[in-house]
């Protein structure tokens, strides 16, 4: 998965501070 896709998914699921989480994981 690309960072953009991961970020988009995370943003859709959790619109909180979980944005940088998938990018690091």
N, C-alpha and C positions, 0 to 999 in steps of 0.2 A: 504493500500500500504506500502511496505517495504521502508526503507530509500534508499536502493540501487536502487530499481525500480524508485522511485520518482526522485532521483538524475540523473538516466540515462535518464529519460524523459526530465527533465529540461536541461540536458546537450545537448540533441538532439535538443530541441526547442531553447534554448538560450545558446550559447557557450561563455557567458560573465561572469559576476560576480554573476549570478543568481544561482550559485551552492549551497551555504549554505542556500539560501532562502527557498527552499522546505523542507530542513531538519529541519528548525526551525518551519515553519508553520505547 
